[in-house]
Amino acid sequence: MASSRQQLQHTYTLSNDDCFILYGDSIIQQFFSPYNTFAFGAALADVYARKLDVVNRGLCGYNTLQALRTLSMSLPHPEKAQVKFLLLMFGANDARISNPYGGPDKSVGIEDFQRNLRHMVCDPSVKAHGEDVHIILVTTPPVDERTYLKSDQDEYAHLGQMLRRTAAHTALYAQAVRDLGEETGVPVLDIHRAMLALAGHDHLSAPLPGSMEAATNATLQSFLVDGVHFSGEGYRLLFTELMILIEREWPEAMPNSLPLRLPAWDCHSARKTEMDEAGKEEILKSGGEGNGGGGSGGGMVGSENMQGRERLVVGKFEGFVSEVDGWGRSWKGGGQSEGGCGTNIRL
């Protein structure tokens, strides 16, 4: 029975878990911030709890040139953990107007920006995790020039009326991400287009929402706290779009489709280190020893699905993201409910 115990320990370990890596600039770094009304990172970690480890690799102020140089240092070694998802979100710093004020220049030309992202997608440190890494490119988000100018003036009075980022220039970087996704076949989460659609833009006419030439757009401003970084509502929209993309591209990697790491509390083998054939046969006949009759999560499944399932509990996923007005998109996804300990997210 010693080998059986060793096998169970190996099956249930939480070390060497699969990872969901979030790699980007300050917008990523603030994913877990408690100061937003909606914490993207916390929501993602919640729905993937005990399934994927969500890892924040946001690097405030970085452009794609710096990020390319540090990518291999930001990913786990394949022998320690496997990257299941890699989300790449850059461009807010690359898209800055070339610095006329002295000091460090963060701007990166569009061709170099796209080339840097292409190298990240094909980087050996990513390939080392195999061909099954789900890579997601996120478009550079829009800019609200009025809010951004005021924020800049509050911090850098000497700038006057000079803008370091513009809505039109940033839109070119968003398009470069779309083009790269089409070229490489990597799915693109188009947060730029999603925000502008909710702001009433048809993606064809000028000027863009957020520009000084356009009227003040309260909807766009509600997504951006300082004209660049996301508010809670901005992160809520990003989370919704991410879940829609995963469900469309990799439904088998949705939270409700992945097995738990370590068995649920009411799983038979979690409470009984050694289970003989008679005990297993008893579970097969009874259809499961799941919740002790009182839990809200599903117990052990019946014999037709029992093979290998003594280590899992089937549960009801109750989380949902409500429909986004105007954009007409919603995600209703999955998670686990374990004897009353399940996820119930209402965003």
Disulfide bonds with the S-S distance in Angstrom:
none
